[in-house]
Amino acid sequence: MASKPPRDSELEAILEKVRQVRSFDFRSYKRATLQRRIDRRMAATHCRTRTAYLALLERDANEVNTLVSSMLIKLTTFFRDPEVWTSLEKVVRDMVRKRRPEQELRIWSAGCATGEEAYSIAIIAAEALGPGLPGTELKVFGTDVDEAAIAFARRGVYTAQQLESCSKERLARWFVPASGGYAVRKEIRRTVVFGVNNLVSDAPVSRIDLILCRNVFIYLDAELQKRSLARFHFALRQEGVLALGRSELIPFAAKLFEPVDLTRRIYRKDGRQELTWAPQDRVIHASEPTEPGRFPPDAQHPRDAQRVLLREVLDSHPCPVIATDNEGGIILFNQAAARLWGRTEADVSGKRLVSLALPGLSQDLLVEQSARVKAGRSEREVGDGTLKLLGAEPVAIRVLVVPLRSVSADAAGLLYVAHDVTTLRSLEQNLQLANDELNNANLRLQSSNEEMRAANEELETTNEELQSANEELQTTNEELQSTNEELETTNEELQSTNAELDATNRELAHRTQEMDALSFCQNTIIRALSEGTVVLDPTGHISTWNLAAERLLGLTEREALGQVLWTLSIPALSRSLLTRIRKHLTANRTLRQEDVSYQLPHGGRGRATLVAIPLIMDSQVLGAIILFEDTTRLNSLTQKNREMKERLKT
Ligand SMILES: C[S@@+](CC[C@H](N)C(=O)[O-])C[C@H]1O[C@@H](n2cnc3c(N)ncnc32)[C@H](O)[C@@H]1O
């Protein structure tokens, strides 16, 4: 046998708290469901531990109410599980047919949640009762332990969504449009009485023809299921019908009721409970008859004649009967007893029954149980035993001990009546085996159901997570798309800028070519100039040094280029002249120096004109240009010209 799981003390404390505040005892409800419900509330109230949640329950009575409401799962619909309703229609039509005209048809929907089931069965019954509207002949009781659910049921107004499982025809016939959806027609509402009732602890409704208690037992443990079934047995009229939920295969129900449609969990109350003690006559054939002993009758006397008759009755009775006096001595041992135990009445008469050690009669039965009956503490006692007969199957007997009363009702001793229950016992054993198997199958089914439910919940959670991940991905995607769009725009802009740059580039290349050509012409011109031409950058470094400069100033272009002019030692340009040039250029002024005497590179002296011009464009100093023109010949020609003019004058 599977050992019970250890008690979860925090869960117990939570259930205890609920019991204190709401007087509702969930301790015999299935733990797995309760745990899941508590976990949900913990998640909703952001409590990470059971201890934290318990503390919340301590300070907030509203949370206790919410928890109770959440633990009483009220999932329901109109005509839930349609194929069951097809069977129920048949059951109700049958009841209506068999009903006496004045007899009220009484139906109880126990655990009816928000009333859909109670109204559904009222509609079915109204339809079975035939044309015209149901009157006082129909009474439906709808009960639930949840007050809010019952209050909702009483209003009898349902949304179109809640009525989805109700056919169009029934909707049209039994409902009228109302604000918020549809209202149950008053003819049906009149027949349904709603009330708060705990089917475990409150008094059951009585004299019921049909009880619907569907999808309630799945939440209860086996013990509570048995208790509730016993109450339903009591509440039902003889031949009354009980319908449980599709997933509620409860072995005990089949013990108490006759299954009518087991797959749909429909049972009938028959007389089987009362039949448990029905006598059986198999004992008669258990062993060979032995010579019966008798008390000598006196047939002449009328009382003796009666005694003889009684004796014959007793001896003809198939059940073994033994009577003892107040001291336990045997005063009667009928023929069936003689046959069963193989002893004659004469043999056992007067002897104490307890001392005979008759097989199948236990010491407990003969001593303790018999003493209880004898002392009046028990009306009757029952003991089971087995007899092993030579060459035959063992016989199981059930012995009933009752007081033996005299005519004046005084206690005269005890009467032991044995029944052969071999067949019953083997049937019971078979039934027990079948029940155990059913129980096991049920347990397996329940546990796989729970696993499936848990897996389902996990799937739901995963699904929710996936959905949220999906939403995030969609958001990211949208962001990426917009970034992409921006990138495309930027790309287009870049492409157009690129095209513009290309055009500019081409223009620049063209300009460069022009510039190159210009530069080439310029350089050629500069090189060809007869004046020595020197170009300086803003820092005084030489960037141009033409052929005339080479000739007049005595340095080759290669020697001069890149040098700082002011640091060079050039014979034609004295240090003082260089200093003056530098001063003027630093002050951005032009220097023109005529008839400068200078030393030629090969040693002679000459005259020259020097011009130093700062190169300034838009107030930016680009450097300077220095022109050095040899005027030696010009000067001598001018001199000669002057002398010739003088001579001509004289
Ligand atoms: C899942 S609903 C079933 C509703 C309806 N019978 C059906 O099958 O559609 C279970 C109902 O049983 C009720 N319930 C649970 N324990 C109960 C109890 N001890 N007494 C009465 N009703 C109870 C709950 O409040 C809930 O409304």
The ligand as an SDF file (V2000), in Angstrom:
LIG
                    3D

 27 29  0  0  0  0  0  0  0  0999 V2000
  -16.7500   22.4900  -10.6310 C   0  0  0  0  0  0  0  0  0  0  0  0
  -18.2020   23.0580   -9.8240 S   0  0  0  0  0  0  0  0  0  0  0  0
  -19.3890   21.9860  -10.4870 C   0  0  0  0  0  0  0  0  0  0  0  0
  -20.6140   22.6960  -10.9680 C   0  0  0  0  0  0  0  0  0  0  0  0
  -21.6350   21.8010  -11.6210 C   0  0  0  0  0  0  0  0  0  0  0  0
  -22.0600   20.7630  -10.7380 N   0  0  0  0  0  0  0  0  0  0  0  0
  -21.1110   21.2230  -12.9310 C   0  0  0  0  0  0  0  0  0  0  0  0
  -20.6770   20.0770  -12.9620 O   0  0  0  0  0  0  0  0  0  0  0  0
  -21.1080   21.9420  -13.9300 O   0  0  0  0  0  0  0  0  0  0  0  0
  -17.9530   22.5120   -8.1780 C   0  0  0  0  0  0  0  0  0  0  0  0
  -18.8520   23.1960   -7.2130 C   0  0  0  0  0  0  0  0  0  0  0  0
  -18.8540   22.4540   -6.0090 O   0  0  0  0  0  0  0  0  0  0  0  0
  -19.0040   23.3490   -4.9400 C   0  0  0  0  0  0  0  0  0  0  0  0
  -18.6080   22.6920   -3.6940 N   0  0  0  0  0  0  0  0  0  0  0  0
  -17.3680   22.3150   -3.3190 C   0  0  0  0  0  0  0  0  0  0  0  0
  -17.4080   21.7860   -2.0790 N   0  0  0  0  0  0  0  0  0  0  0  0
  -18.7250   21.8060   -1.6900 C   0  0  0  0  0  0  0  0  0  0  0  0
  -19.4090   21.4020   -0.5180 C   0  0  0  0  0  0  0  0  0  0  0  0
  -18.7550   20.8450    0.5050 N   0  0  0  0  0  0  0  0  0  0  0  0
  -20.7290   21.5780   -0.4650 N   0  0  0  0  0  0  0  0  0  0  0  0
  -21.3910   22.1410   -1.5150 C   0  0  0  0  0  0  0  0  0  0  0  0
  -20.8230   22.5520   -2.6310 N   0  0  0  0  0  0  0  0  0  0  0  0
  -19.4830   22.3790   -2.7290 C   0  0  0  0  0  0  0  0  0  0  0  0
  -18.1080   24.5080   -5.3490 C   0  0  0  0  0  0  0  0  0  0  0  0
  -18.4560   25.7050   -4.6720 O   0  0  0  0  0  0  0  0  0  0  0  0
  -18.3880   24.5940   -6.8440 C   0  0  0  0  0  0  0  0  0  0  0  0
  -19.3720   25.5240   -7.1150 O   0  0  0  0  0  0  0  0  0  0  0  0
  1  2  1  0
  2  3  1  0
  2 10  1  0
  3  4  1  0
  4  5  1  0
  5  6  1  0
  5  7  1  0
  7  8  2  0
  7  9  1  0
 10 11  1  0
 11 12  1  0
 11 26  1  0
 12 13  1  0
 13 14  1  0
 13 24  1  0
 14 15  1  0
 14 23  1  0
 15 16  2  0
 16 17  1  0
 17 18  1  0
 17 23  2  0
 18 19  1  0
 18 20  2  0
 20 21  1  0
 21 22  2  0
 22 23  1  0
 24 25  1  0
 24 26  1  0
 26 27  1  0
M  CHG  2   2   1   9  -1
M  END
$$$$
